[in-house]
Amino acid sequence: MVVKNGGKCRSVDDMGKLRCKCGYVMSDVSSPNVFQNWMVSDFQLENLPDELDSGDIMDNSTEVWKCCECGRLTFIEDNFVVNVYKLEEVWEDGVQRK
């Protein structure tokens, strides 16, 4: 996997590891894992078959990795990082943490 960052590329090793901007290393080597998530849009949901398997979900969703250290979300399409979002606020039970 190659990470494009401002026109520059940095490589991520072939073992399914991704280094977050905070420095924390995430890995999808074990399955299931706590980092890798699959986001399904309403449009993608309509395209899912009535009887699902994990391949159907993965083929019709966007891969999102969540860093356990800083909470950043990294969106991956076709094995390329396309967007990284930094956590702005943390809410627990309807109350914003400081």
C-alpha positions as a Python dict, from the first residue, in 0.01 Angstrom:
ca = {
    (1, 'M'): (0, 0, 0),
    (2, 'V'): (129, 346, -83),
    (3, 'V'): (18, 654, 104),
    (4, 'K'): (-3, 972, -105),
    (5, 'N'): (60, 1276, 110),
    (6, 'G'): (74, 1620, -52),
    (7, 'G'): (219, 1490, -379),
    (8, 'K'): (477, 1281, -193),
    (9, 'C'): (437, 908, -144),
    (10, 'R'): (540, 713, 159),
    (11, 'S'): (520, 336, 154),
    (12, 'V'): (341, 123, 410),
    (13, 'D'): (482, -226, 452),
    (14, 'D'): (321, -527, 286),
    (15, 'M'): (217, -679, 617),
    (16, 'G'): (-99, -468, 633),
    (17, 'K'): (40, -200, 860),
    (18, 'L'): (-46, 168, 847),
    (19, 'R'): (133, 436, 1050),
    (20, 'C'): (-100, 710, 1172),
    (21, 'K'): (17, 1073, 1158),
    (22, 'C'): (48, 1056, 1541),
    (23, 'G'): (303, 775, 1500),
    (24, 'Y'): (84, 487, 1620),
    (25, 'V'): (114, 177, 1399),
    (26, 'M'): (-210, -2, 1308),
    (27, 'S'): (-224, -350, 1156),
    (28, 'D'): (-491, -559, 988),
    (29, 'V'): (-285, -879, 1010),
    (30, 'S'): (-524, -1036, 1262),
    (31, 'S'): (-889, -1058, 1172),
    (32, 'P'): (-1104, -926, 1317),
    (33, 'N'): (-907, -626, 1441),
    (34, 'V'): (-992, -302, 1619),
    (35, 'F'): (-858, -65, 1350),
    (36, 'Q'): (-1033, -164, 1029),
    (37, 'N'): (-1394, -57, 978),
    (38, 'W'): (-1628, -60, 680),
    (39, 'M'): (-1854, 239, 615),
    (40, 'V'): (-2162, 176, 401),
    (41, 'S'): (-2341, 474, 245),
    (42, 'D'): (-2715, 473, 189),
    (43, 'F'): (-2652, 429, -185),
    (44, 'Q'): (-2413, 139, -125),
    (45, 'L'): (-2664, -18, 115),
    (46, 'E'): (-2925, -30, -163),
    (47, 'N'): (-2680, -230, -379),
    (48, 'L'): (-2623, -501, -119),
    (49, 'P'): (-2787, -839, -183),
    (50, 'D'): (-3059, -964, 53),
    (51, 'E'): (-2835, -1241, 186),
    (52, 'L'): (-2495, -1106, 287),
    (53, 'D'): (-2149, -1237, 348),
    (54, 'S'): (-1846, -1032, 455),
    (55, 'G'): (-1723, -1008, 95),
    (56, 'D'): (-2048, -839, -13),
    (57, 'I'): (-2006, -576, 257),
    (58, 'M'): (-1639, -513, 180),
    (59, 'D'): (-1708, -484, -194),
    (60, 'N'): (-1986, -227, -137),
    (61, 'S'): (-1831, -10, 132),
    (62, 'T'): (-1545, 226, 210),
    (63, 'E'): (-1256, 103, 423),
    (64, 'V'): (-1190, 327, 725),
    (65, 'W'): (-914, 273, 980),
    (66, 'K'): (-950, 433, 1323),
    (67, 'C'): (-639, 505, 1529),
    (68, 'C'): (-676, 386, 1888),
    (69, 'E'): (-424, 645, 2005),
    (70, 'C'): (-555, 974, 1861),
    (71, 'G'): (-890, 882, 1703),
    (72, 'R'): (-797, 988, 1347),
    (73, 'L'): (-998, 827, 1069),
    (74, 'T'): (-807, 717, 759),
    (75, 'F'): (-1017, 646, 449),
    (76, 'I'): (-871, 394, 204),
    (77, 'E'): (-984, 327, -154),
    (78, 'D'): (-813, 78, -387),
    (79, 'N'): (-527, 42, -135),
    (80, 'F'): (-456, 417, -134),
    (81, 'V'): (-513, 655, 154),
    (82, 'V'): (-753, 917, 17),
    (83, 'N'): (-849, 1118, 328),
    (84, 'V'): (-741, 1152, 691),
    (85, 'Y'): (-963, 1322, 948),
    (86, 'K'): (-843, 1442, 1289),
    (87, 'L'): (-1073, 1418, 1588),
    (88, 'E'): (-1200, 1763, 1690),
    (89, 'E'): (-1429, 1684, 1983),
    (90, 'V'): (-1499, 1389, 2210),
    (91, 'W'): (-1852, 1330, 2341),
    (92, 'E'): (-1959, 1079, 2607),
    (93, 'D'): (-2323, 1024, 2702),
    (94, 'G'): (-2425, 1345, 2525),
    (95, 'V'): (-2166, 1560, 2705),
    (96, 'Q'): (-1856, 1706, 2544),
    (97, 'R'): (-1532, 1608, 2718),
    (98, 'K'): (-1269, 1875, 2769),
}
